[in-house]
Amino acid sequence: MARDRIAAVLKDARLRAGLTQRELARRARTAQSVVARIELGEASPTWHTLTRLFAAAGFDLDTQLAVRP
């Protein structure tokens, strides 16, 4: 997933959960600045970090692997 897509999806999940960046960060046990940098597309978070953030917002992060035609 590209940074800009990750940024948009994370922000959407956070807003749907009714959380501020600070609240999401606290629930995910990370800094608010980490959430802000990801949402601005300035950071490339690890899969582990994304999983924690989405879980903290009440979502499961899933991926699908497909063979390219």
Contacts in CASP RR format, 6 or more apart in sequence:
PFRMAT RR
TARGET T0000
AUTHOR 0000-0000-0000
METHOD contacts of the structure
MODEL  1
MARDRIAAVLKDARLRAGLTQRELARRARTAQSVVARIELGEASPTWHTL
TRLFAAAGFDLDTQLAVRP
1 9 0 8 1.000
3 41 0 8 1.000
3 42 0 8 1.000
3 43 0 8 1.000
3 44 0 8 1.000
4 41 0 8 1.000
6 38 0 8 1.000
6 41 0 8 1.000
6 45 0 8 1.000
6 50 0 8 1.000
7 38 0 8 1.000
7 39 0 8 1.000
7 40 0 8 1.000
7 41 0 8 1.000
10 35 0 8 1.000
10 38 0 8 1.000
10 39 0 8 1.000
10 50 0 8 1.000
10 53 0 8 1.000
10 54 0 8 1.000
10 57 0 8 1.000
11 39 0 8 1.000
13 53 0 8 1.000
13 54 0 8 1.000
13 57 0 8 1.000
13 58 0 8 1.000
13 59 0 8 1.000
14 20 0 8 1.000
14 21 0 8 1.000
14 24 0 8 1.000
14 35 0 8 1.000
14 39 0 8 1.000
14 57 0 8 1.000
16 57 0 8 1.000
17 24 0 8 1.000
17 57 0 8 1.000
17 58 0 8 1.000
17 59 0 8 1.000
19 27 0 8 1.000
19 56 0 8 1.000
19 57 0 8 1.000
21 32 0 8 1.000
21 35 0 8 1.000
21 36 0 8 1.000
21 39 0 8 1.000
22 32 0 8 1.000
24 35 0 8 1.000
24 53 0 8 1.000
24 56 0 8 1.000
24 57 0 8 1.000
25 31 0 8 1.000
25 32 0 8 1.000
25 34 0 8 1.000
25 35 0 8 1.000
27 56 0 8 1.000
27 57 0 8 1.000
28 35 0 8 1.000
28 49 0 8 1.000
28 52 0 8 1.000
28 53 0 8 1.000
28 55 0 8 1.000
28 56 0 8 1.000
29 52 0 8 1.000
30 49 0 8 1.000
30 52 0 8 1.000
30 53 0 8 1.000
34 43 0 8 1.000
34 45 0 8 1.000
34 49 0 8 1.000
35 53 0 8 1.000
37 43 0 8 1.000
38 45 0 8 1.000
38 49 0 8 1.000
38 53 0 8 1.000
45 53 0 8 1.000
50 61 0 8 1.000
51 61 0 8 1.000
54 60 0 8 1.000
54 61 0 8 1.000
55 61 0 8 1.000
END
